[in-house]
Amino acid sequence: MNSRQRRGVILLILSVLCALGAFAGVLSVIHDVNSKVGPEVAAYRVRSEVKPYTALETDQFEKVEMPRRWLSGNAVTDLRQIRGKIAVTTLRTGSLLQTDMIVDQPALQPGQQEVAIMVDAATGVAGKITPGSRVNVYATFEGRKEGDPDQSKIIVTNARVLDVGQITALDPDRDKDQRAAEAVPITFALSTIDAQRITYAESFAQRVRLALVAPGSETSVPDKDRTYELATDK
């Protein structure tokens, strides 16, 4: 091997070593970036300002992806954490939601009482009503005497759900007129008069249904619209 060939071999070896060095440098940079950024996780940002003591809903927040190491240990990474919670302070638009911004919703307000009734699992709950939900309670009644029309009545508006129990199979021998095969115990926070209305409906109505109220919706219903009869429907 002459001197020119030896120089060629040496240059080739040096080129390979430089390439390996550059590759190692790239790997080092990637490793350094990964160590500084790390894997991304879900976090939640406030869409629009939320007032203190307001019940929290999932549509008040938007999901964002952020490096885990950039999030504080109390950042909310799963919206199931807001169930049954209220804002403890004003939540500003664009703020990242953290657990120290929210607290458990008080079970009862002054003047309220806790009342539980059994509701038809098929027609009353449908899997969409959870603790913290607001519902209107409908009940259907037979006419008081022969010839009187059957009626549907809104018994209670804007009732706050405290708890939804497990589906329970009803005993068909307990009540021969009971048409529901399964029921769910629903616990409400109600005023005294609303507690009387809802327990009356559970005892004497043919059916009791719950209608989920959308967050921010108008929940009051005029007295003239609380009772429905088919014969008067125009």
Phi, psi and omega in degrees: 000123181278176184297324180294320179293320180298319178298320178298316179296317180298316179297322178297316179297318179297322179297317178297317179296321178294320179297317178297321178295318179296318179297318178297323178296319178297315178300322180295318179297315179299316179297320180294319179296315180297322180292331180275327183264304179077181181293148180269148178227166180281138171226171185228131183249142181289126181287311180214158188306134178246126182286154177300148176066020176269135175296138186270140177234152184297329183285359176277355185228153177238144184278137175227153177258130181219151174301136182303321185291343179274349181268145175287160182295341181257016177292142177279120180246002179214121184292350174295342179291344182267357181299129179070020182249159172232159177285132180271345178211176178292127177265112184281147178303131179090350180287146174279133183286133179229155185295334180281359176269350187229154177220165177298140177292130179303136182296313184227142173265161177307133180088356179260162174220157183268124183228133178243138175227162175266130182238139178308122183296328184283317187255346188258338187236307177058022174076001185255351181262125184229166175307134184097346179293154173249134184223154165260142183252120179254146176220143177248137183232144171287158174301145184295326178220168184302131181098339177285142182285149170291152183226148169247131183231142169275109185279315183220139175248148173057040178285134180268127181276126177266324184203147174239118184277191180274147178298133183236132176285131181276149178278113183295340180277346182287322183215107184297335182269358183287118184266340181282134179276328181225149180222161180234131174285123179245129181254130183242157167256113189224156170289169182300314183292321178291326176297321177294318181297316186286325177288326175297316180297318180298324184280324191240348181281152174292318179219148171235125180237149177249132178247117181292130180263128180293142178304133178083359181282156174288123186255345180286143180234125179302149181304324183292342181258006184274343181238134181235134172231136183300321185295334183264001181284124182250000000 
